[in-house]
Structures are given as structure tokens and as C-alpha cells.
Amino acid sequence: MIDEQTCRKMLKTAEDTLKNAYPNGKGFAVALLTKQGNIYPGVSYKSDTYTLTMHSEAVALAHAAVHGETEIVAITGPNCHICKQLIYESSLRSGIDTLIIHEEKGEIKQTLISKLMPYPWPDKPTDF
């Protein structure tokens, strides 16, 4: 589990970053925490076709990867099922059961991604 101060910092980072969602600050934002202790935000980037829209979780994971960090300890949520799958696959590759951090009625909740994936696929990391 992550201390409440770090969780609140992640949630605040996501909240502050939401203004940068594309277009017009409308969409979604998350923040993730790496094993090295860095926090990387991500915002959604909407396409008019919708199929090309980038979800904030994918953007945050890519943002961390650009900086050479792929060991994700936690990410803010809630997350759609597509993003849960992406977070789960990242978790499989790193061996870290990533925590999903969210606030509910003022209380910080932390849930392991493995608990949100009752029927995971794949059940082990795959190579490209």
C-alpha cells in the first residue's frame, strides 16, 4: 500500500493536469507512480473519429516509458476496461501488481489491478 500523502499528491496531479486534456480541457486525466518514485500525468487526447482517441492511462504509461520507467506501482482511477487491460499487461511485464488509487467519499481507496481482472488475459506476459 501507498501512504495517503503520496496518494493525495497523485490525485492532485491528475486534477491539475485535467485542464490539458485535448481539446479544450475536456476529457480525463490520471497520474501514475513509478517504482523510482516519480509521478507522471497523462491526459486524454480526443479524436473526432473516437477510434483514434488516446486514453489518459495509455498516455501516462507512455509518458513514463519515454523517461525509461516501466515499473508502475500505482495509477489513479477509476479506469475503463480497455485501460484496466493495458495496466494489467504492464503489471504482468513488470511483476508489480499495480495499485489503482481513487477517492470515494473523501476516503482514499487502493485496489490491486489483479483484483479488478477476475478473468485476465493473458495469464502470463507475452513477447513481441
Helices and strands as residue ranges (DSSP letters): H 4-17, G 18-20, E 29-34, E 39-43, H 56-66, E 72-76, H 81-94, E 99-104, E 107-112, G 113-116
